[in-house]
């Protein structure tokens, strides 16, 4: 089953920070692991998300960019 962008954004607004409780809520609501949830969230952080929730989409983009930079740094040295 496909998860709608609005569902992801609504959930992320309710749970802006990671916690064990958020992991449990992800599994209960979406039926996926937290890792898969974040993959889907990043995949769906598109123009549609930016138009629907500009501040949240911008925050998610910054998080994605930091994660990529950290991954590049780890692989480089």
C-alpha positions in Angstrom: 0.0 0.0 0.0 1.3 3.4 -0.9 1.7 6.0 1.7 0.3 9.4 0.8 2.6 12.5 1.1 0.0 14.2 3.3 0.0 11.2 5.7 3.7 11.4 6.0 3.7 15.2 6.5 0.9 15.0 9.1 2.8 12.3 11.0 6.1 14.1 10.8 4.5 17.3 12.2 3.2 15.3 15.1 6.5 13.6 15.8 9.3 16.1 14.8 12.0 14.4 16.9 13.2 10.8 16.9 12.3 8.7 20.0 11.6 5.1 20.7 7.9 6.0 20.9 8.1 7.5 17.4 9.6 4.2 16.2 6.6 2.4 17.7 4.1 4.9 16.2 5.7 4.4 12.7 5.3 0.7 12.9 1.8 0.9 14.1 0.6 3.6 11.7 2.4 2.7 8.5 3.4 -1.0 9.0 7.0 -0.4 8.1 10.3 -0.2 9.9 11.5 3.3 11.0 14.4 3.0 8.4 11.9 2.3 5.6 9.7 5.2 6.9 12.6 7.6 6.6 13.5 6.3 3.1 9.9 6.9 2.0 9.8 10.3 3.7 12.9 11.4 1.8 11.6 9.9 -1.5 8.3 11.8 -1.1 9.9 15.1 0.0 9.1 16.6 -3.4 7.7 19.8 -4.8 4.2 18.5 -3.7 5.5 18.4 -0.1 7.1 21.8 -0.4 3.9 23.3 -1.7 1.8 21.6 1.0 4.0 22.3 4.0 6.9 24.6 3.0 8.5 24.8 6.5 8.4 21.1 7.2 9.6 20.2 3.7 12.5 22.6 4.1 13.5 21.1 7.4 13.4 17.6 5.9 15.6 18.8 3.0 18.1 20.2 5.4 18.1 16.9 7.4 18.7 15.0 4.2 21.5 17.2 3.1 23.2 16.9 6.5 22.9 13.1 6.3 24.4 13.0 2.8 27.3 15.3 4.0 27.9 13.0 7.0 27.9 9.9 4.7 30.3 11.5 2.3 32.6 12.6 5.2 32.6 9.0 6.6 33.4 7.5 3.2 36.2 10.0 2.5 38.2 9.5 5.6 
